[in-house]
Amino acid sequence: MIETIAEAKIREAIEKGALDNLPGKGKPLKLEDLSRIPEEFRAGYILLKNGGYIPEEMALQNKIFHYRQLIDQCCDVSEKETLKKELSYLNLKHSLLMEKRKRQSIK
């Protein structure tokens, strides 16, 4: 029933032209791969990201994820080694940050 009401309101707004000046109208949606974020945290993650704030550990996890993808797609041996070293550094930084957060939560 709620879906029917929502659909009717949306159709009404479209007919009145209330949605004509929305930013991004006519452009494809920018969908983000949220598979690496636990399902129960996705809504919060999207809200924080859209608000311009992502916790440092989440930003590091994103970088780690992207570096892994780059390494998988890289063909140049020396570039791959450079990426692996950077990935190692990011993993260490993330581990240290998580350990620090763990100690802070115990206090």
Steps between C-alpha positions, in 0.01 A plus 500: 500500500783740588670420170182589311473834680870575441470412130194724464682792669802452274282486187318815615830684558625395154180623335525836679864535397622513861786263419620674183781703660662233712882480484617211286175475303556299185840375615576137592502408867840456661459164667763400751608146577406455865577127511800553729283681758292282733130525415404645839746791455419596140229757574722671758796492264300665221369769736848577630652501153230727358556731797868523414629289788649154482686364802872452446477121524228494233709722270795263551281198424389668177862566400597141583212369290599717203869408528406130493301560182792690344743220588269240345481700177864613481724342236824688567713304750677800653176698528334199662778483760461871574124452544558201729736703721241778525231244578718353773547847648124567489424165667749576776359850548146357519605233751671758721197728485264217591726395788504859625118518480474169684722628784300823520171313529635287787594805708 
